[in-house]
């Protein structure tokens, strides 16, 4: 029997990508909504309650409204917005973090897909804090380079406009007030005692991102070096198909020894690089903001919930 899927918000960037990914699958049945009814709460309520699993690809307030429309207790929800990522009763959709995270996704009725910047940061910091290697009160900083598709339809149109501003030709730093919406989950999911100093940067390419976290080795337990940390991360993520911990010295084979923001475009996994020296280390996560950072992660969560191959319909 096919799983009935309804996508609330199927015209947005994430919703469209999720819809496209189902085109190669014969185990799901998509419940369509007429274009003129996309904002009709009564029609959305009717369709949500017909589904086995409802994807919410909406702004935060609209996502909360959609959850309030669920009356059928058998409907399971996968929310791609920021609205429920740290809310009690919701599973955080990052199964590689622990057996507990995966089990909550598998059995949960409510799953929140991680934010794209948060995915990179958490993939690097959660293992260190949970293992006691990095103190929870370490004053972390992080920067993130991303393609413009992460800004949604409005930003995509802005970048692809013929007569656009010349400022868009160069990378642009944003969230200058340190109020980025992903900071809350970055702190709470990793177990940090304070939010990191975070500098996201958007650049003139469509998709892909690199999130980097630097720190001083002397403040880590046993003063770990990049080589030791590479072994630690390889062990932590052993057997996880979506997380590739690159071997020591992997940066040497990169083009120009540089880590490109678009290096994982079209890939649904995530690569971790550990670089630096005896005194300072930089951890970097390279992935696609539309893959492991959005729709790919949502489909991975669906696959865990259904108990099928975790990479079904995804590109690894």
C-alpha positions, 0 to 999 in steps of 0.5 A: 500500500502506498503512503499518502503524502500531502505537501503544504507549501508545495510551491516554495523552494523546499516544497518544489524540491520535495515534490520533484524527489517523489517523481522517481518513487512508486511507494508514495501517493501525492495528494494534490491541491488545486492552485487556487486553494493553496491558501484555503485553510478549509481545503488544506485541513481536509487534505492534511487529514487525508494524509499518512504524512504531511510535509509543511514547507511554510513560514513559521506562523503558517506551519503552526497553523497547519499543525493546528488543523490536524485532527486525525491522530494517525497523521504524522507531520514533517515540518521544514520551518523553524517553528518546532525545532526546539519544541517539546514533543517534536523529534529533531530530524538529524538521525546521525546524532545518536541512536536516541535521535534516530528512534525519536524520528522513527516512532515520532508523530512530529518531526522538525527538519533542521535548518541548513546553517544549523545542520553544518554547525550541529554536525561539527559541535554536537559530537564534541560536546556530547563526548565531553571533548569540547566544554559546553561553555566554550565561546564558539564562533562560526561562519557559513558560506551559502548559495542564494537559493537558501533565501527562497523565491524572493532572493532567487529572483533578486539574484537572477534579475538582469538589471540587478544591483552590483552588490550582488556580484560579491559575497554579502554578510548578513544577520549582523545583529546576531539574531539569526533564526537558526541560533536557538537550535544551534545552542539547544541541540548541541548542549552549549550554554551560550549561542555562538557568534555566527556570521552567515555569508551569501554569495553569487551561486545557486546552491551549496554551502560550507559551515566552519567552526574554529577553536584553540586546541588547548581548550579541548579535553586532552588538547586534541590535534586535527589528526586525533579529531579526524579519528574521533569524527570518523568513529562517531559517524562510522556507518552513517551513509549521509556523513562522510568524514574526510581523511586527514590531509584531504584538503591537499587534493582540493582544487587550489587547496580551497573548500568550495561552497558549491562543492556538494551541489546536488549531493544529499550527504555531508562532508566533514573536513578537519584542518589546522595545526597543533595549536588551532583547528578548523572544522568544516561541513560541506553540503547542499543547502537544498539537500542535507540542509533542507529537502534531502533531510526531509526525505531522509526523515521520511525514509526513517519513519517508513522503515525503508532504505534511508537513501531512497530517492536521494543522491549519495 
